[in-house]
Amino acid sequence: MKKLFLLLLFITSINAHAQQKSGAQQFWDLLKQHCGKAYQGEVTQGMTDTFKNGPLVMHVRKCSDGLIKIPFFVGDDKSRTWVLTLKDDRILLKHDHRHVDGSEDKVTQYGGLTSNSGTANLQIFPADQQTVDLLPAAVGNVWWITIDGDSFTYNLRRIGSDRIFTVKFDLSKPVATPAAPWGWKD
């Protein structure tokens, strides 16, 4: 009887361990809870003139098991979308930049892949080779996204320089969802 009990305990612990979600999957699930919602934000570090032209709004617009698209609006500028792809417990961040007519900007699809599964609240994206090929000065870029309670932050740090940028969104106060970003058909 004791051996049976120990065997059942062992099998139960293996199943419990196998069912634990990775940090990337927990982060993904947390972010997907905001799908369809939009939030206003503010730059908290590294203000540039570009981000002074109206309200800053992120819209968690498209969500699936492996893809989340988050347009990031700066006033009437609807050129930016953060594209997150989940695969094999890693998340890829790409920046999709478009012109008003929907065509791709010459500087687009840069970003990076997490080097590990991260945590439920933090994912870090060092610049990938595609980014370095497109923007050699971005070799030291590291982006990170946090989801912590009622806040979402998007951050950029260029290692070896003073360049840092953080925009923080209040997840406790959804705002009206904006129209589609440039280049979107739906």
Phi, psi and omega per residue, in radians:
M1 nan -0.722 3.139
K2 -1.102 -0.700 3.126
K3 -1.127 -0.691 3.116
L4 -1.117 -0.758 3.107
F5 -1.047 -0.818 3.133
L6 -1.107 -0.684 3.105
L7 -1.108 -0.787 3.114
L8 -1.110 -0.711 3.099
L9 -1.085 -0.771 3.118
F10 -1.079 -0.826 -3.139
I11 -1.116 -0.714 3.114
T12 -1.094 -0.734 -3.136
S13 -1.188 -0.620 3.092
I14 -1.146 -0.785 3.132
N15 -1.109 -0.722 3.133
A16 -1.109 -0.727 3.128
H17 -1.151 -0.708 -3.121
A18 -1.166 -0.468 -3.093
Q19 -1.529 -0.145 3.108
Q20 -1.163 2.388 -3.135
K21 -1.542 2.574 3.081
S22 -1.214 2.876 3.067
G23 -1.014 -0.711 3.140
A24 -1.089 -0.767 -3.132
Q25 -1.188 -0.659 3.093
Q26 -1.130 -0.757 3.093
F27 -1.041 -0.815 -3.128
W28 -1.014 -0.840 -3.129
D29 -1.094 -0.686 3.118
L30 -1.134 -0.772 3.141
L31 -1.157 -0.698 -3.139
K32 -1.085 -0.397 3.088
Q33 -1.095 -0.321 -3.103
H34 -1.744 0.089 -3.090
C35 -1.025 2.347 -3.131
G36 1.555 -0.164 -3.095
K37 -1.799 2.691 3.101
A38 -2.161 2.634 -3.086
Y39 -2.470 2.518 3.083
Q40 -1.576 2.577 -3.127
G41 -2.359 -3.139 3.083
E42 -2.552 2.570 3.068
V43 -1.302 2.217 3.141
T44 -1.887 -0.272 3.058
Q45 -2.562 2.436 2.989
G46 1.333 0.675 -3.133
M47 -0.969 2.310 3.018
T48 -2.153 2.825 3.138
D49 -1.019 -0.560 -3.129
T50 -0.983 -0.630 -3.027
F51 -1.690 0.258 3.084
K52 -1.751 0.026 -3.005
N53 -1.647 0.872 3.071
G54 2.057 3.129 -3.108
P55 -1.153 2.602 3.081
L56 -1.754 2.136 -3.090
V57 -2.332 2.301 2.981
M58 -1.885 2.500 -3.137
H59 -2.275 1.914 3.093
V60 -1.303 1.499 -2.857
R61 -1.553 -0.725 -3.083
K62 -2.214 2.261 3.134
C63 -2.390 2.368 2.997
S64 -2.521 -3.063 -3.120
D65 -1.109 -0.506 -3.078
G66 -2.176 0.053 -3.064
L67 -2.544 2.283 3.012
I68 -2.279 2.255 3.095
K69 -2.036 2.228 -3.094
I70 -2.184 1.670 3.014
P71 -1.092 2.478 3.125
F72 -2.158 1.919 -3.059
F73 -1.723 2.421 3.023
V74 -2.089 1.681 -3.030
G75 1.051 -2.193 3.136
D76 -1.499 -0.042 3.140
D77 -1.409 1.926 -3.103
K78 -1.954 0.660 -3.008
S79 -1.548 -0.263 -2.957
R80 -1.925 2.363 2.995
T81 -2.405 2.259 3.002
W82 -1.514 2.197 -3.125
V83 -1.992 2.056 -3.135
L84 -1.947 2.292 3.124
T85 -2.176 2.234 3.126
L86 -1.800 2.187 3.087
K87 -2.707 2.264 3.076
D88 0.936 0.804 3.115
D89 1.056 0.454 3.023
R90 -2.278 2.653 3.111
I91 -2.087 2.316 3.088
L92 -1.795 2.256 3.049
L93 -1.888 2.211 3.021
K94 -2.234 2.633 3.112
H95 -1.903 1.984 -3.138
D96 -1.725 1.972 -3.140
H97 -1.939 2.295 -3.076
R98 -2.247 2.731 2.998
H99 -1.568 2.960 -3.133
V100 -0.945 -0.632 -3.130
D101 -1.375 -0.001 3.108
G102 1.633 -0.178 3.138
S103 -1.257 2.659 -3.131
E104 -1.216 2.458 2.994
D105 -1.212 2.752 3.113
K106 -1.201 -0.391 3.067
V107 -1.913 1.669 -3.101
T108 -2.659 2.892 3.097
Q109 1.110 0.518 3.042
Y110 -1.646 2.787 -3.136
G111 2.712 -2.545 -3.108
G112 -2.973 2.939 -3.118
L113 -1.898 2.388 3.085
T114 -1.042 2.538 -3.131
S115 -1.555 -0.167 3.067
N116 -2.653 -3.061 -3.058
S117 -1.396 -0.102 3.092
G118 1.132 -2.726 3.126
T119 -2.199 3.050 3.116
A120 -1.107 -0.401 -3.054
N121 -1.992 -0.076 -3.042
L122 -2.574 2.252 3.030
Q123 -2.283 2.335 -3.067
I124 -2.071 2.313 -3.035
F125 -2.181 1.678 3.045
P126 -1.276 2.603 -3.125
A127 -0.967 2.362 3.111
D128 -1.620 3.064 -3.083
Q129 -1.102 -0.651 3.100
Q130 -1.024 -0.698 3.119
T131 -1.146 -0.801 -3.135
V132 -1.110 -0.669 3.099
D133 -1.137 -0.663 -3.125
L134 -1.355 -0.729 -3.064
L135 -2.326 1.465 -3.067
P136 -0.916 -0.586 -3.139
A137 -1.190 -0.276 -3.115
A138 -1.495 0.172 -3.133
V139 -0.964 -0.521 3.140
G140 -1.698 0.176 -3.123
N141 -1.256 2.372 3.004
V142 -2.349 2.141 3.048
W143 -1.800 2.648 2.988
W144 -2.598 2.595 3.119
I145 -2.165 2.352 3.059
T146 -2.097 2.560 2.957
I147 -2.248 1.935 -3.029
D148 -2.396 1.809 -3.134
G149 1.084 -2.018 -3.096
D150 -1.720 0.356 -3.137
S151 -2.340 2.594 3.038
F152 -2.181 2.232 3.059
T153 -2.137 2.482 3.001
Y154 -1.999 2.266 -3.016
N155 -2.353 2.598 3.031
L156 -2.394 2.319 3.018
R157 -2.293 2.275 3.027
R158 -1.733 1.829 -3.111
I159 -1.032 2.405 -3.136
G160 1.517 0.119 3.104
S161 -2.488 3.082 3.085
D162 -1.525 0.007 -3.047
R163 -1.231 2.117 3.053
I164 -2.583 2.513 -3.142
F165 -2.525 2.302 3.069
T166 -2.422 2.282 2.983
V167 -2.147 2.294 -3.045
K168 -2.034 2.304 -3.122
F169 -1.980 2.458 3.137
D170 -1.586 1.856 -3.102
L171 -1.358 -0.110 -3.139
S172 -1.515 -0.137 -3.063
K173 -2.309 1.417 3.086
P174 -1.041 2.591 3.086
V175 -2.051 3.006 3.129
A176 -1.028 2.411 -3.141
T177 -1.292 2.297 -3.114
P178 -1.356 2.924 3.048
A179 -1.148 2.936 -3.106
A180 -1.044 2.577 3.071
P181 -1.247 2.927 -3.129
W182 -1.017 2.320 3.094
G183 1.601 -0.092 3.127
W184 -1.588 2.469 3.124
K185 -1.669 -0.308 -3.120
D186 -2.005 nan nan
